[in-house]
Amino acid sequence: MIDIKFKCDKAINKKLRLFDVDKRKLSLFLNYLANDLVPTRKYWAYDVKIKGINAQSSSYFWGEDEIEIGLISFNCQTKQERREWFLSSIAHEFRHWVQAVLQKVTEKKISYSAKDLQEMNDNYLKNPCELECHEWERLMVKFDEMV
């Protein structure tokens, strides 16, 4: 079993309260996804820091135990859209953490550049690691609809 504890900074906790997100349910859902993906008989415990940054984009630095989530919603008109964007950003960057730490995927698999990301071309959109992250974004939207 893998037990991941999320250590959120003040900015993330404020956003979670603003969007009325139950941190415990979010944590349980993300732990479920990680445990479903990476089965193990041993008990593993991790602490992942979630830090809010004053930007539109979120990021994860390969091999680190910190996720940076952009606090500025991109192209969102309603509170529900901003909530989904925020939760999807957490899911996306957490999926990168799972790839790096739990699945031991090398950073070389992320074979796109910042320019590819900005242009949203096939190097980024068809990258297997990014496709997995986008799947978890969709799962997070379904989770949000259920809660």
Phi, psi and chi 1 to 4 in degrees:
 res  aa     phi    psi   chi1   chi2   chi3   chi4
   1 MET       -  141.2  178.0  179.8  172.6      -
   2 ILE  -110.4  125.5  -59.0  167.6      -      -
   3 ASP  -115.6  113.8 -177.7   23.7      -      -
   4 ILE  -112.9  121.6  -57.0  158.6      -      -
   5 LYS  -103.4  132.2  -60.6 -147.6 -178.6  -41.3
   6 PHE  -100.0  125.1  -62.6   97.0      -      -
   7 LYS  -106.9  100.1  -51.2  -70.2 -176.5 -172.2
   8 CYS   -93.5  141.0  -58.4      -      -      -
   9 ASP   -80.3  178.4   70.3   -2.4      -      -
  10 LYS   -60.4  -39.4  -72.0 -178.5 -178.3 -179.4
  11 ALA   -65.4  -40.4      -      -      -      -
  12 ILE   -69.7  -43.3  -65.2  -65.1      -      -
  13 ASN   -60.6  -36.9  -77.8  -32.6      -      -
  14 LYS   -64.4  -43.6 -176.4  177.6  176.5 -178.2
  15 LYS   -64.5  -40.8  -79.5  -76.5 -170.6 -176.0
  16 LEU   -61.1  -41.3  -69.8  170.5      -      -
  17 ARG   -67.5  -42.6  -77.2 -169.5  -56.9  -84.4
  18 LEU   -58.5  -42.1  173.7   70.2      -      -
  19 PHE   -90.8    5.5  -66.3  132.5      -      -
  20 ASP    55.4   49.1 -163.8   29.4      -      -
  21 VAL  -100.0  126.5  175.3      -      -      -
  22 ASP   -76.4  110.4 -174.5  -23.0      -      -
  23 LYS   -59.7  -36.5 -173.8  177.0  169.8 -177.4
  24 ARG   -65.8  -43.8 -171.2  179.1   64.0   78.6
  25 LYS   -66.0  -39.8  -71.2 -179.8 -177.3  175.7
  26 LEU   -61.8  -45.2  175.7   63.6      -      -
  27 SER   -62.0  -45.1  175.0      -      -      -
  28 LEU   -62.2  -41.0  -72.1  171.6      -      -
  29 PHE   -64.7  -45.9 -179.8   69.0      -      -
  30 LEU   -66.4  -36.9  -67.7  173.2      -      -
  31 ASN   -64.4  -39.6  -90.7  -80.1      -      -
  32 TYR   -60.8  -46.4  167.8   77.0      -      -
  33 LEU   -60.8  -43.7  -69.6  176.1      -      -
  34 ALA   -66.0  -43.1      -      -      -      -
  35 ASN   -69.3  -33.0  -83.3  -77.9      -      -
  36 ASP   -68.4  -33.6 -173.6   52.2      -      -
  37 LEU   -81.8  -36.4 -172.2   66.7      -      -
  38 VAL  -123.0   84.7 -175.7      -      -      -
  39 PRO   -71.8  143.1   24.0  -29.4      -      -
  40 THR  -154.0  151.9 -178.8      -      -      -
  41 ARG   -94.0  -19.5  -68.8 -177.3 -178.8 -165.6
  42 LYS   -84.6  164.2  -67.9 -177.1  179.3 -179.1
  43 TYR   -98.9  124.1  178.6   81.5      -      -
  44 TRP  -123.0  134.9  -60.2   93.5      -      -
  45 ALA  -121.0  134.4      -      -      -      -
  46 TYR  -134.6  149.3  -63.9   94.0      -      -
  47 ASP  -115.1  125.2  -70.8  -30.2      -      -
  48 VAL  -119.0  123.0  176.3      -      -      -
  49 LYS   -87.3  131.4 -177.2  178.0  178.3 -171.7
  50 ILE  -112.4  116.5  -57.6  178.0      -      -
  51 LYS  -114.5  133.1  176.8 -178.8  166.3 -173.9
  52 GLY   -86.4  133.0      -      -      -      -
  53 ILE  -122.6  150.7   57.7  172.6      -      -
  54 ASN   -83.5   74.1 -164.9   23.4      -      -
  55 ALA  -154.0  168.8      -      -      -      -
  56 GLN   -86.5  -24.9  -71.3 -177.9  -13.7      -
  57 SER  -107.3  153.7   62.6      -      -      -
  58 SER  -106.6  164.4  -59.5      -      -      -
  59 SER  -153.3  158.4   59.5      -      -      -
  60 TYR  -138.5  131.3  170.4   69.5      -      -
  61 PHE   -98.4  119.9  -61.3  102.2      -      -
  62 TRP   -50.8  128.7 -141.5 -106.8      -      -
  63 GLY    87.4   -5.0      -      -      -      -
  64 GLU   -91.5  163.6  -61.9  -69.2  -36.4      -
  65 ASP  -106.7   36.9  -75.5  -27.2      -      -
  66 GLU  -137.0  134.6 -178.6  176.2  -82.9      -
  67 ILE  -115.8  134.9  -63.5  169.1      -      -
  68 GLU  -108.0  126.0  -66.6 -177.5  -16.2      -
  69 ILE  -114.3  126.0  -57.1  -61.6      -      -
  70 GLY   -68.6  133.0      -      -      -      -
  71 LEU   -92.3   -7.9  -60.6  173.2      -      -
  72 ILE   -98.7  116.4  -58.6  170.4      -      -
  73 SER   -70.0  137.8  -50.6      -      -      -
  74 PHE   -98.8  117.7  178.9   70.5      -      -
  75 ASN    58.7   39.1 -156.5   19.9      -      -
  76 CYS  -112.5  128.5  -61.2      -      -      -
  77 GLN   -95.4  -37.1  -54.7  -58.7  -40.2      -
  78 THR  -108.6  164.4   65.9      -      -      -
  79 LYS   -63.4  -37.0 -174.9  175.0 -179.3  177.9
  80 GLN   -64.8  -40.5 -178.9   60.0   30.7      -
  81 GLU   -64.1  -41.0  -72.6  176.2  -14.9      -
  82 ARG   -65.2  -38.2  -72.2 -171.8  -68.8  -85.7
  83 ARG   -63.1  -48.1  175.0 -174.2  163.1  106.8
  84 GLU   -62.5  -40.6  -73.5  179.1    7.3      -
  85 TRP   -62.6  -44.1 -178.6   86.8      -      -
  86 PHE   -62.8  -48.9  175.6   70.7      -      -
  87 LEU   -65.8  -39.1  -68.9  174.0      -      -
  88 SER   -65.0  -36.2  -65.4      -      -      -
  89 SER   -63.7  -41.5  -63.9      -      -      -
  90 ILE   -62.6  -46.9  -69.1  173.2      -      -
  91 ALA   -61.6  -43.0      -      -      -      -
  92 HIS   -61.3  -51.0 -176.2  104.5      -      -
  93 GLU   -71.5  -33.0  -60.0  -51.2  -29.9      -
  94 PHE   -65.5  -35.9  176.7   65.2      -      -
  95 ARG   -63.2  -38.8 -179.4   63.9  176.3  103.5
  96 HIS   -62.4  -40.3  -80.0  -49.6      -      -
  97 TRP   -61.1  -43.9  180.0   86.5      -      -
  98 VAL   -61.0  -43.6  168.6      -      -      -
  99 GLN   -59.3  -45.9  -70.1  166.6  -19.8      -
 100 ALA   -74.2  -47.5      -      -      -      -
 101 VAL   -90.5  -47.9  176.2      -      -      -
 102 LEU   -85.2  -41.7  -60.2 -178.8      -      -
 103 GLN   -92.5   -8.3  -65.5 -178.7  -57.5      -
 104 LYS    58.0   37.4  -50.5  -75.7 -170.5 -129.1
 105 VAL   -73.7  133.4  173.7      -      -      -
 106 THR   -75.5  154.2   62.6      -      -      -
 107 GLU   -64.6  -20.8 -166.1  172.3    3.3      -
 108 LYS   -63.7  -24.1  -67.4  176.9 -175.2  176.8
 109 LYS   -67.2  -22.6  -63.1  -80.8 -175.6  178.6
 110 ILE   -85.2   85.4  -56.9  -70.9      -      -
 111 SER  -100.9   39.9   57.8      -      -      -
 112 TYR  -127.8  160.5   57.1   84.6      -      -
 113 SER  -105.5  173.6   65.6      -      -      -
 114 ALA   -62.5  -32.5      -      -      -      -
 115 LYS   -67.0  -41.8 -176.6  179.7  176.2 -173.9
 116 ASP   -60.5  -40.8  -65.2  -30.8      -      -
 117 LEU   -65.4  -43.4  176.9   61.4      -      -
 118 GLN   -64.7  -40.0 -170.8  175.2   20.1      -
 119 GLU   -81.6  -13.7  -66.5  173.7   -3.3      -
 120 MET    55.5   45.5  -62.8  -63.1  -80.5      -
 121 ASN   -89.5 -178.1   63.3   26.7      -      -
 122 ASP   -64.7  -29.2  -76.3  -10.5      -      -
 123 ASN   -57.4  -36.5  -75.0  -15.6      -      -
 124 TYR   -86.5  -51.6  171.7   74.1      -      -
 125 LEU   -66.4  -28.4  -66.4  174.5      -      -
 126 LYS  -105.0    8.2  -66.9 -174.1  177.9  179.1
 127 ASN   -68.3  128.7 -177.4  -74.7      -      -
 128 PRO   -57.0  -37.7  -20.5   27.8      -      -
 129 CYS   -65.3  -40.0  -68.4      -      -      -
 130 GLU   -71.6  -35.0  -73.1  -58.3  -39.7      -
 131 LEU   -62.0  -39.4  -68.8  173.4      -      -
 132 GLU   -64.3  -39.7  -68.1  170.4   -4.3      -
 133 CYS   -64.9  -40.6  -68.6      -      -      -
 134 HIS   -66.4  -32.0  -65.3  -55.9      -      -
 135 GLU   -64.4  -42.0  177.7   60.9   30.0      -
 136 TRP   -68.1  -30.4  -83.1   32.0      -      -
 137 GLU   -61.5  -44.4  -72.6  179.1   26.5      -
 138 ARG   -64.7  -39.2  -72.6 -173.0  -70.5  -82.4
 139 LEU   -63.3  -36.7  -70.4  171.9      -      -
 140 MET   -66.5  -36.4 -176.6   58.4   77.0      -
 141 VAL   -65.1  -41.5  169.9      -      -      -
 142 LYS   -63.4  -41.9  -71.7 -179.3 -177.6  177.3
 143 PHE   -58.5  -44.7  162.8   78.3      -      -
 144 ASP   -62.5  -36.3 -171.8   39.5      -      -
 145 GLU   -68.5  -33.0  -68.3  168.5   -1.9      -
 146 MET   -76.6  -32.8  -70.2 -172.5  -51.0      -
 147 VAL   -86.5      -  175.8      -      -      -
